[in-house]
Amino acid sequence: MLALSLVTRAKDSLYQICRGLKTVAMHTFREPITQVYPDKMPDTNIRGRLALAVNPETSEHLCISCRQCERVCPDKCIEITAHKSPETNKLELIEFKIDHGLCMFCGLCAEVCPTSCIINTNDFEMSEYSREALVYDLRKLTLSQEESRYYFDRKEIPLPKPKPAKAAPAAAGAAKPAAAGKPEEAKSESEAKVADAKAADAKDAKEVKQADEPEKQTAAPEEKEETENKEGSDKSKD
């Protein structure tokens, strides 16, 4: 019985060895299917490093400082600093920070972003020597125009709508044709202004004249009295 069991084990071992050699022989003459990393990067579609995209056509930053990504983040790893512009009365982005050491790459921030500004890239090489280096600021997060175009095409993100033109230049441009289209009205307005100016000048001259008349009236009796005194002195001499 012992000899029989030993023979059976030997047969099983030999069979397994033959199976392994067969597999090696099958792959000996096949083309390699593995990639040589890091010389050749794998083409993956993952939720990798977070980044801020720009407009692929105008290279304009897409963040509008709505803070939706900051509110929805479960790890509270996003920090946005913005202020309200006194000219446009809209929020302007100052600083944008993401702590990738806390991020769990859930993708919620990319889903709620109304302008498709914050996206997950395919970059997974994020090893650093300190935790502080994993905090990315606005300069480090912002993608170039070519990189943004690549991810917009790859993720099939619709291009952002162009911003509306400012109202002030449009109003000024509309006012000029209106004035040019009605020369008679413009001429009548200018004539009315000239007439008002002349009337004001005449009124000022009249007031000045009225102010000078009392002075002349007070001066006349004094001159008359001096003349009478002179005539009386001449008669007394005669």
C-alpha positions as CSV (number, residue, x, y, z in Angstrom):
1,M,0.0,0.0,0.0
2,L,2.8,2.4,0.8
3,A,4.5,1.7,-2.5
4,L,1.3,2.3,-4.4
5,S,0.7,5.6,-2.7
6,L,4.2,6.7,-3.5
7,V,3.8,5.9,-7.1
8,T,0.5,7.7,-7.3
9,R,2.0,10.9,-5.8
10,A,4.9,10.6,-8.2
11,K,2.5,10.5,-11.2
12,D,0.5,13.5,-9.9
13,S,3.7,15.5,-9.4
14,L,5.0,14.6,-12.9
15,Y,1.6,15.6,-14.4
16,Q,1.7,19.0,-12.7
17,I,5.2,19.6,-13.9
18,C,4.3,18.7,-17.4
19,R,1.4,21.1,-17.3
20,G,3.6,23.9,-16.2
21,L,6.2,23.2,-18.9
22,K,3.4,23.1,-21.5
23,T,2.3,26.6,-20.4
24,V,5.8,27.9,-20.6
25,A,6.3,26.3,-24.1
26,M,3.0,27.9,-25.3
27,H,4.2,31.4,-24.3
28,T,7.7,31.0,-25.6
29,F,6.9,31.9,-29.2
30,R,4.1,34.5,-28.4
31,E,4.5,38.3,-28.6
32,P,4.8,39.9,-25.1
33,I,1.5,41.5,-23.8
34,T,3.0,43.3,-20.9
35,Q,3.9,47.0,-21.0
36,V,7.3,48.3,-19.9
37,Y,6.4,50.9,-17.2
38,P,7.4,53.7,-16.9
39,D,8.8,53.9,-20.4
40,K,5.3,53.4,-21.7
41,M,2.4,54.7,-19.7
42,P,-0.8,52.7,-19.5
43,D,-3.9,54.1,-21.2
44,T,-6.3,54.1,-18.3
45,N,-9.6,55.9,-17.6
46,I,-9.6,56.3,-13.8
47,R,-10.5,58.9,-11.2
48,G,-7.0,60.2,-10.7
49,R,-5.4,63.4,-9.6
50,L,-7.8,66.4,-9.5
51,A,-7.2,69.4,-11.7
52,L,-8.8,72.7,-12.8
53,A,-9.4,72.9,-16.6
54,V,-9.5,76.1,-18.7
55,N,-11.5,76.9,-21.7
56,P,-10.0,74.9,-24.6
57,E,-10.7,77.7,-27.0
58,T,-9.9,80.9,-25.1
59,S,-7.7,79.5,-22.2
60,E,-10.0,81.4,-19.8
61,H,-10.3,79.9,-16.3
62,L,-13.6,78.2,-15.8
63,C,-13.9,78.4,-12.0
64,I,-16.7,80.9,-10.9
65,S,-16.1,80.5,-7.1
66,C,-19.5,78.9,-6.5
67,R,-18.1,76.7,-3.7
68,Q,-20.3,73.7,-4.6
69,C,-17.3,71.4,-4.7
70,E,-16.1,72.7,-1.4
71,R,-19.6,72.0,0.2
72,V,-20.1,68.6,-1.3
73,C,-16.6,67.2,-0.5
74,P,-17.0,64.5,2.3
75,D,-13.3,64.9,3.3
76,K,-13.3,68.7,3.4
77,C,-10.1,68.7,1.5
78,I,-11.0,71.6,-0.9
79,E,-10.5,75.2,0.2
80,I,-11.5,78.2,-2.0
81,T,-10.7,81.8,-1.4
82,A,-12.6,84.5,-3.4
83,H,-13.8,88.1,-3.2
84,K,-16.6,90.1,-4.7
85,S,-15.4,92.5,-7.5
86,P,-16.6,96.1,-7.0
87,E,-16.8,96.6,-10.8
88,T,-18.8,93.5,-11.8
89,N,-20.3,92.7,-8.4
90,K,-19.4,89.0,-9.0
91,L,-17.1,86.6,-7.2
92,E,-13.5,86.4,-8.4
93,L,-11.2,83.5,-7.6
94,I,-8.1,84.2,-5.5
95,E,-6.9,80.8,-4.4
96,F,-7.9,77.2,-4.8
97,K,-6.3,74.4,-2.7
98,I,-6.9,70.7,-2.7
99,D,-5.2,68.4,-0.2
100,H,-4.7,65.1,-2.1
101,G,-3.5,63.5,1.1
102,L,-7.1,63.6,2.4
103,C,-8.9,63.1,-0.9
104,M,-10.5,59.7,-1.5
105,F,-11.1,60.4,-5.3
106,C,-14.9,59.9,-5.0
107,G,-15.6,62.3,-7.9
108,L,-18.4,64.2,-6.3
109,C,-16.7,67.5,-6.8
110,A,-16.5,66.9,-10.5
111,E,-20.1,65.9,-10.7
112,V,-21.5,69.1,-9.1
113,C,-19.2,71.6,-10.9
114,P,-21.6,73.7,-13.1
115,T,-18.8,74.7,-15.5
116,S,-16.9,71.4,-15.7
117,C,-13.9,73.1,-14.3
118,I,-12.7,70.6,-11.7
119,I,-12.1,67.1,-13.3
120,N,-10.3,63.8,-12.5
121,T,-7.3,63.3,-14.6
122,N,-5.6,60.0,-15.5
123,D,-2.5,60.9,-13.5
124,F,-1.8,58.5,-10.7
125,E,1.9,59.3,-10.0
126,M,1.5,61.4,-6.9
127,S,4.2,60.1,-4.5
128,E,5.8,62.8,-2.4
129,Y,8.2,63.0,0.5
130,S,6.0,65.1,2.8
131,R,2.3,65.6,3.3
132,E,2.6,69.3,2.7
133,A,3.7,68.6,-0.9
134,L,0.3,66.9,-1.5
135,V,-1.5,70.2,-1.0
136,Y,-1.9,71.6,-4.5
137,D,-2.5,75.3,-5.0
138,L,-4.1,77.1,-7.9
139,R,-1.0,77.3,-10.0
140,K,-0.3,73.6,-9.6
141,L,-3.9,72.5,-10.2
142,T,-4.5,74.5,-13.4
143,L,-4.1,72.6,-16.6
144,S,-2.8,74.1,-19.8
145,Q,-5.0,74.8,-22.8
146,E,-3.8,71.7,-24.6
147,E,-4.3,69.4,-21.6
148,S,-7.8,70.8,-21.1
149,R,-8.7,70.2,-24.7
150,Y,-7.4,66.6,-24.4
151,Y,-9.6,65.9,-21.3
152,F,-12.6,67.7,-22.8
153,D,-12.4,65.4,-25.9
154,R,-11.6,62.2,-23.9
155,K,-14.4,62.7,-21.4
156,E,-16.8,64.1,-24.0
157,I,-17.4,67.3,-22.0
158,P,-19.4,69.9,-23.8
159,L,-17.5,73.2,-24.5
160,P,-18.4,76.0,-22.1
161,K,-20.8,78.7,-23.4
162,P,-19.2,82.1,-24.3
163,K,-19.7,84.8,-21.7
164,P,-22.1,87.6,-22.7
165,A,-20.7,90.9,-23.7
166,K,-20.6,93.8,-21.3
167,A,-23.6,96.1,-21.3
168,A,-21.7,99.4,-21.1
169,P,-19.9,99.2,-24.5
170,A,-23.1,97.9,-26.1
171,A,-25.2,100.8,-24.8
172,A,-22.6,103.3,-26.0
173,G,-22.5,101.7,-29.4
174,A,-26.3,101.8,-29.6
175,A,-26.4,105.5,-28.6
176,K,-24.2,106.6,-31.4
177,P,-26.3,105.3,-34.3
178,A,-29.5,106.8,-32.6
179,A,-27.8,110.2,-32.5
180,A,-26.6,109.9,-36.1
181,G,-30.0,108.8,-37.3
182,K,-31.8,112.0,-36.0
183,P,-29.6,115.0,-37.0
184,E,-32.5,117.5,-36.8
185,E,-33.3,116.6,-33.2
186,A,-29.6,116.9,-32.2
187,K,-29.4,120.3,-34.0
188,S,-32.5,121.6,-32.3
189,E,-31.1,120.5,-28.9
190,S,-27.8,122.3,-29.5
191,E,-29.7,125.5,-30.6
192,A,-31.8,125.4,-27.5
193,K,-28.7,125.1,-25.4
194,V,-27.1,128.2,-27.1
195,A,-30.3,130.2,-26.6
196,D,-30.4,129.3,-22.9
197,A,-26.8,130.4,-22.6
198,K,-27.5,133.7,-24.3
199,A,-30.5,134.4,-22.0
200,A,-28.4,133.7,-18.9
201,D,-25.7,136.1,-20.1
202,A,-28.3,138.8,-20.8
203,K,-29.8,138.3,-17.3
204,D,-26.4,138.5,-15.7
205,A,-25.6,141.8,-17.6
206,K,-29.0,143.3,-16.5
207,E,-28.3,142.5,-12.9
208,V,-24.9,144.1,-13.0
209,K,-26.4,147.2,-14.6
210,Q,-29.1,147.5,-11.9
211,A,-26.4,147.1,-9.2
212,D,-24.4,150.0,-10.8
213,E,-27.4,152.5,-11.1
214,P,-27.7,153.2,-7.3
215,E,-24.1,154.1,-7.1
216,K,-24.5,156.6,-9.9
217,Q,-27.6,158.1,-8.3
218,T,-25.8,158.6,-5.0
219,A,-22.8,160.1,-6.8
220,A,-25.0,162.7,-8.8
221,P,-26.2,164.7,-5.7
222,E,-22.7,165.0,-4.4
223,E,-21.4,166.4,-7.7
224,K,-24.4,168.8,-7.8
225,E,-23.7,170.1,-4.3
226,E,-20.0,170.7,-5.1
227,T,-21.0,172.7,-8.2
228,E,-23.4,174.9,-6.2
229,N,-20.7,175.6,-3.6
230,K,-18.2,176.6,-6.3
231,E,-20.7,179.0,-7.9
232,G,-21.5,180.6,-4.5
233,S,-17.8,181.2,-3.8
234,D,-17.3,182.8,-7.2
235,K,-20.3,185.3,-6.6
236,S,-18.9,186.3,-3.2
237,K,-15.6,187.2,-4.8
238,D,-17.3,189.4,-7.4
